[in-house]
Amino acid sequence: MGIAEELITGIFQQDKELHVVLSDVLKNKLRINIAKFSECAGVPQSTLYKILSGEREPNMKTFIKIVKAIRRIEEEKSGKKRRFIAVIAARSVLDGIEMRSVEVDGERLDIKEYPATSIEDAIISAVRAEREGAAALVCAPILSPVVEKILQIPIITIKPKSSVINAIKAAARKATG
């Protein structure tokens, strides 16, 4: 279990106070000062001081920045980049994905979302995902034949049979009613 996961487990499953767990992570596990962590996380130092003193709880956006920064720092220190599965789709589709990681044969892979609003956005996102270290890519059928020619990683095509059938039925109802 990584340091970020230990932080999350400590807070949500063991009911520890965020400021106590985060302070321990920064001082003892990452050995980083607040100024450097603030820069890495993109969170103002004053906000971090308030969180670490217990004076304030972070909002979700700030908490996510903190967790992502811990993961980045941990990767840099270990020299090992955590592998992930890239998913390219419209924002509305990505918002429906509840999983944040998947475990296969004992290896945990994160799921990283790449929203796209056009085929050009999707192609650029696919190339970016591979450069960022994606282990595989999940995308729509319209994109997969194109990116299979460009990328070296496995491409998995989404086959939305049930949602297409539901959309056809909805269109038929609207067209006849």
N, C-alpha and C positions, 0 to 999 in steps of 0.2 A: 504494500500500500504506500502510495506516495505521500509527501508532506501535505499537499493540498487536500487529499482525501482524509488524512488524519485530522486536519483542521475541521473539515465538514462533519466527520463522524463525531468528533469531540463535541461540537456545538449541537448537532441535531439528534444524535443518538445517545450521548452521554450527558446531555444537559449541562455542559460546562459553559462558562461565560466566554463570549467571543473575545473580549479584551485580554483575558488570561491566556487563552489558547494562542491567539495571534501574537501576543508578546513573547511567549515561549518559542513559537515558530521563528520569529524574526531574530531573537537573541541567540537561541541555543541550536536551532536546526539549520537555519540559513546563514546565521552570523552576518547579518546585514544591518546597517544603521537606517534610521527612518528617512533621512534625506535621500539615500540611494534607493530605498524601496519606494519612496514617493515618486521618484523619477521613473522607475521601472513600471510602476502600476498606473501612473497617470492620475494619481490621487494627491491633492494638495497635502503638504506636511501638516498644516493645521487640522485638517480633517482626520488624518491618521493619529495625531496626538490626542484628539478628542475621543476617538474610538479606543485607543490603547489605554486611556485613563478611565474608560467606562462611562464617560460623560455623555457619549452619544453612540447609538447603534447605526450602522451604515444602511443606506437604502440598497435595494437589490442591485442596481447598476454599479454602485461602489463595491459591494461585496463580490460581484462577478469580476471586476477589475483586480481586486485583491487576490482572488483565487487564481486567475489567469497569470498574474505576475509571479505568484509562488511557483506555479508550474513551470514558467519560463526560466526562472532562476534555478530551480531544481534541475531542469534539463541542461542548462549551461554548466552547472557545477558537476553533473555526472558525465557530461560529454555525450550523453545519449538522448537523442530526440525521440519523443514519444510518437509512435505511429498512429495514424488516423485514417478514417474512411471519409472521403469528401462526398458531399451530396449537393448536386446542382439542381435547383428547381426554383419556381416562383416563390416569393415570400409566403404566400398563403399556404403552399404545400409544406414548406419548411416549418411553419408555425404549428403544423399538425404532428410533427415528429416529437415524441415525448422522450425517446431514448437519447442519452448523451454519450453513451459508450456501449460497446458490445464485447463480450468475451468469447473467444473461440480457442479451443485447445489450450486453455490456461493463459492466453495472452489477451490483455485488455486493449482494445483499440477505441480511441475517442471518435466521435462523429462530429465533423466540422462542416458547417453549413456555408454554402456559397449561393446567395440569392442572385437571380438573373431575370432580367425583363425582356431580353432579346436574344436571338441566336448568337449575336456578336458577344454580348455580355457572357453568355454561357461558355463560349469557346475560350475567351480570355480567362474566365474563372477556372476552367479545366486545366489550362496551361499553368496558371498560378498555383493551383492545388498540387500539381505534380512537383513544381519547383519547391513548394513549402514542405514536401515530404509525404504526400498522401500515399498510402499503401494500395488503395484502390479508389475507383470513382463510381458513383451511382448517379445516373442521369436519365433523362427522357429519351424515348426512341428517336426523336428528331435530331438529337445531338450525338448519340452514340456512334453512328457510322463515320461522322466527321472526326471526332476526337480519337477514335480507334486508330486512325491513320497518323495521328500526331503524337500521341502519348505512348509511353512504354509500360504504364501500370495497367492492371486489369480494369476493364470497363464493364459495369453491370447495368443493364437496361431495365428501367421501371416498366412494368407491364400492367397498366391500370385498367384491367378488364372490367371489374365491378363498377368503378367510378365512371367509365365510359358508358357502360350500359345504363347506369342511373341517369347520366346526363342526356342520353338519347331518349329515355322515357320522359324526363322532365321537359325536353324540347317538344316531344310529341304532344304532351298534355297542353303546353302553351300554344302550340300550333293549332290544336283542335278545339281549344276552349276559349 
